[in-house]
Amino acid sequence: MQQINEAIEQLGGRAFFIGPETEEESVKLMEKTKATIPLLYDRDGSMMEAYKLAFTLPEYLQPVYADFGIDLAATNPEAGWRLPVPATFVVDQERKIRARYLNADYRYRMEPADILKALEAIKP
């Protein structure tokens, strides 16, 4: 997404990342990934709930995450073990979803070309 952010803006769009990570954790992520796209804080997970994207990490996986040094209770204090399904939405100025991609497998995301194509279709 970062790689096409300039093209998104040239098409009149604006990209945001939204997640339950605290501001401190978001800053760490931005520094690590060198991202310039704003990260919006979904403090209590209400945004992921509203879009029906929330799932709770099963109890049997929680120790696995802990073994990898991932403490969701610390990074997502109000959302806890609830996480968002990775999703991309292209929304027009009337707040209508014009394109979307959802996949529970975090390794797959909407293709950058598809994001740009959706933006080109709604460009005034």
NORFENWO-V107321 format. One line per field, one symbol per residue. ss: DSSP state (A for helix, B for strand, O for the rest). phi: phi as a letter, one per 30 degrees, with the letter a starting at -180 (. if undefined). psi: psi as a letter, one per 20 degrees, with the letter a starting at -180 (. if undefined). Layout:
ss=???
phi=???
psi=???
This chain:
ss=OAAAAAAAAAOOOOOBBBBOOOAAAAAAAAAAAOOOOBBBBOOOOAAAAAOOOBBBOOAAAAAAAAAOOOOAAAAOOOOOOBBBOOBBBBBOOOOOBBBBBBOOOOOOOOOAAAAAAAAAAAOO
phi=.ddceddedddicbcbcbadddeddddeddddchdcddccccecidddddchcdbcdeedcdddddddiccddddbecciddbddeabbccddcicdcaabbaddedcbddedddddddddcdd
psi=ghhjgghghhjjrpqqqprjqrgghgggggggikqipqppomgjjhghghjliqqppqhhighgghhjjonhhghmhhhcjpqqppqppopaijkpohqqppphoiiprpphhhghghghhip.
